[in-house]
Amino acid sequence: MTLTDQVIKNIIKRLINGKDYRIEVVALINAEFLQFAIDFFKQVIEAKLSNKDLTVDWYKKTFLNSNLSSTDIAINSGLNKKTITNMYNSASKEIVIDASNEHYDVLYDSISSLVDSQPDIDLTLTIKLKGVSVDLNMNESLIVINTLAVKRAALRGGLWSTAGKRVEKFLMATLCHLFDVPFIHFDQSRVPESMREVDFFIINNENYYRCEVKLMGKGNPESADAIFARESNIFVADKLSDLNKKQAEMLKVNWVELRSKNGYMKFEEILTKLCIPHSKKVENIDLKVEEIFKKILK
């Protein structure tokens, strides 16, 4: 699961221009989920048709098949691997298969009980493919709907996490290029291996200034607390509450709030304070950002 270069570009452009970046991630979640749904419906119709003369549970036989990946088996059962890991402290394929089969049986029994208790409600899901159609009864339809819901939740959690991790270094490099900071002052290959867990470093002679990026909203103070606990020198965020800013200033952490008006310009003040060579102004920011992308996203 990766973010495309175009999505990274779009997120950074929106952040630099003080706009909300979340629509880009939402659009990516929608695209990936809809593609999954189409592919999943194709698999469902093929499985139903190939098992139509059998009395076994065709969904379990096909979608919890041990030949599938452990991730697919978990999702198809209505779980995800992270949940299984939390439950069993392991996500080995054997454990995933056992947990998924157990959960599916419980889910199936729950759905059957629900359907039996609601005789006035009926649901038939019809899927057509190349002129051939299959009908899923209410039990089967609810199983399929549940799987789609679990998959979307998994995509949502994964892509939001991936967005922050994939964008942070490119965002910091963009800010440095934006103010024409010489590459030697943000060349991450110069960072000692023991310090690589930090998002980014600004370098001045033997001084390595720790930079942390957190694309969080105002309602997430815990993320800011974690940054402060790591004794960062520079904190770049999407939004910061007044409390976050006061905390940063008390701890002498330099902060940048990109969603504020011309928020990116705060980075120039920090460069000046740290005696990092740079230019003071940015001419035609949109054009310059596009030129920067040609350097950092190849």
Helices and strands as residue ranges (DSSP letters): H 5-16, H 22-50, H 58-63, H 70-77, H 81-88, H 93-117, E 125-129, E 132-136, H 138-178, G 183-185, G 188-190, G 193-195, E 200-204, E 207-214, H 221-229, E 234-237, H 242-250, E 254-257, G 263-265, H 266-273, H 285-296
